[in-house]
Amino acid sequence: MKNLINIDSLTDIVSNSVGILIIFAVINLIHDNNKTYELEIPIEHETDLRPLYIISKDDRLLILNTEQVFINAAQEAGKGAANNKRIFDLGYQGLFAQIDEKKGISFHARGTDDWPKFTELQKPGSELQKQLQAIDPQQYFAYFFVYDETNPGSTSGSGFESFREARKYLQGRQVKSGWKPVNSDFPPSICDLSYSNECQYLPSFLGSDAAAKSS
Amino acid sequence: MASRASRYARYLPQEKLEISLFPFLSIFLCVMGVLSFINILSSVSTPQKIELTMELEQGYKVAFQVFTLPDGVISVPPINRLLALQQVVDEESRSLLAMIILRRQRVIDEVKYAQADPALVARPPNVEDISLWLYEMRQVNEMALRVNFLYEEFMLFGIYPNGGEAYQKVRSVMSRSGDARSISIGLEPLDANWSLSLHNQGAK
């Protein structure tokens, strides 16, 4: 037993480990120097497709059922809750809303705990997958309101990663997508183009789409 | 006597030359610890490098890049293919193009100079600056169209975390600008640790 743990074998193991670590460090260095991120090049374009709105916040995604949202908003407005641009509880997935003549209806996502995490996109048969699979690419495109605020300890906007993953997933299903950054000062809003030029929701051509087609 | 001594020496235990491996082990362990630390550190904190240096192109469309940060915006206008365009346009357009190239080169030099901390060159979105970008882009696009030169500039926003406000301001100016109507727009989210690298950018 004493012979099994002698210093020769220990030195051998340690020196081998050092060698492997040196190789790792060199590979890391070479790899890092050559690593470039293929920046997606999206270009917005006009379309006849209708937008399906999705809010992306805290690594979660909420596919807005606009019909339900407008019914709820109309009911609350009827009760006077929306007077004087007051923020009211929409009674829909933790959303609060505000109605403004120019900005249309704005959403304030205060509670996102009930929204599905984007990681559910990897789970076959998940509710999120089903919802995204239900989008008809001939009629709709996905329009994301992506929160750019950072959570503590994160280097990314709270909705960036979920947006990227969802866009990739939809791209695989030939569903076009567009997006804009939002935050608590510039909340997501749905309004009509006849009120303001800023009320435009457009999908984008993606550079990777073009590359895939040409190859 | 001598034979007795030699006989005695023959039976003496031979002394081995023993080298202690402890110092080697100690050094190796130190090196291993340092290397492990460096490896872990580099995999965790090394910012992902993004090659935003070269002119981003999508077919004949070339990106006029605008990065929006919490402190403002950084513009990285394209130059390289303008030099080729300059060769085929008329005299008047050529001098206008020369001015545009000169101004853009100055902007790029400024960004390059402060590359270590891009936030230093970030400026709050200014209506005059944005209007000038849009005017130049429209001029360049129209020049290219007139001479059937396959070239079109579009505005590509790289949006960093908390850079949405600056983006909204730029878009707000664009929505009121006549020059912006013919300009295509793209936007892409960027993480805070994705660093800008601007070597090779500029007129060649």
Boltz contact constraints between the chains, C-beta under 6 A:
constraints:
  - contact:
      token1: [A, 7]
      token2: [B, 21]
      max_distance: 6.0
  - contact:
      token1: [A, 11]
      token2: [B, 21]
      max_distance: 6.0
  - contact:
      token1: [A, 11]
      token2: [B, 24]
      max_distance: 6.0
  - contact:
      token1: [A, 11]
      token2: [B, 25]
      max_distance: 6.0
  - contact:
      token1: [A, 14]
      token2: [B, 28]
      max_distance: 6.0
  - contact:
      token1: [A, 14]
      token2: [B, 29]
      max_distance: 6.0
  - contact:
      token1: [A, 15]
      token2: [B, 28]
      max_distance: 6.0
  - contact:
      token1: [A, 17]
      token2: [B, 32]
      max_distance: 6.0
  - contact:
      token1: [A, 18]
      token2: [B, 28]
      max_distance: 6.0
  - contact:
      token1: [A, 18]
      token2: [B, 31]
      max_distance: 6.0
  - contact:
      token1: [A, 18]
      token2: [B, 32]
      max_distance: 6.0
  - contact:
      token1: [A, 21]
      token2: [B, 35]
      max_distance: 6.0
  - contact:
      token1: [A, 24]
      token2: [B, 39]
      max_distance: 6.0
  - contact:
      token1: [A, 25]
      token2: [B, 35]
      max_distance: 6.0
  - contact:
      token1: [A, 25]
      token2: [B, 39]
      max_distance: 6.0
  - contact:
      token1: [A, 28]
      token2: [B, 42]
      max_distance: 6.0
  - contact:
      token1: [A, 32]
      token2: [B, 46]
      max_distance: 6.0
  - contact:
      token1: [A, 35]
      token2: [B, 49]
      max_distance: 6.0
  - contact:
      token1: [A, 36]
      token2: [B, 51]
      max_distance: 6.0
  - contact:
      token1: [A, 37]
      token2: [B, 48]
      max_distance: 6.0
  - contact:
      token1: [A, 37]
      token2: [B, 50]
      max_distance: 6.0
  - contact:
      token1: [A, 40]
      token2: [B, 188]
      max_distance: 6.0
  - contact:
      token1: [A, 41]
      token2: [B, 56]
      max_distance: 6.0
  - contact:
      token1: [A, 41]
      token2: [B, 58]
      max_distance: 6.0
  - contact:
      token1: [A, 42]
      token2: [B, 186]
      max_distance: 6.0
  - contact:
      token1: [A, 43]
      token2: [B, 154]
      max_distance: 6.0
  - contact:
      token1: [A, 43]
      token2: [B, 184]
      max_distance: 6.0
  - contact:
      token1: [A, 43]
      token2: [B, 186]
      max_distance: 6.0
  - contact:
      token1: [A, 44]
      token2: [B, 185]
      max_distance: 6.0
  - contact:
      token1: [A, 148]
      token2: [B, 161]
      max_distance: 6.0
  - contact:
      token1: [A, 148]
      token2: [B, 162]
      max_distance: 6.0
  - contact:
      token1: [A, 148]
      token2: [B, 164]
      max_distance: 6.0
  - contact:
      token1: [A, 150]
      token2: [B, 161]
      max_distance: 6.0
  - contact:
      token1: [A, 155]
      token2: [B, 191]
      max_distance: 6.0
  - contact:
      token1: [A, 155]
      token2: [B, 192]
      max_distance: 6.0
  - contact:
      token1: [A, 155]
      token2: [B, 193]
      max_distance: 6.0
  - contact:
      token1: [A, 156]
      token2: [B, 191]
      max_distance: 6.0
  - contact:
      token1: [A, 157]
      token2: [B, 161]
      max_distance: 6.0
  - contact:
      token1: [A, 160]
      token2: [B, 189]
      max_distance: 6.0
  - contact:
      token1: [A, 181]
      token2: [B, 159]
      max_distance: 6.0
  - contact:
      token1: [A, 181]
      token2: [B, 164]
      max_distance: 6.0
  - contact:
      token1: [A, 181]
      token2: [B, 167]
      max_distance: 6.0
  - contact:
      token1: [A, 183]
      token2: [B, 164]
      max_distance: 6.0
  - contact:
      token1: [A, 186]
      token2: [B, 168]
      max_distance: 6.0
  - contact:
      token1: [A, 197]
      token2: [B, 175]
      max_distance: 6.0
  - contact:
      token1: [A, 198]
      token2: [B, 175]
      max_distance: 6.0
  - contact:
      token1: [A, 207]
      token2: [B, 58]
      max_distance: 6.0
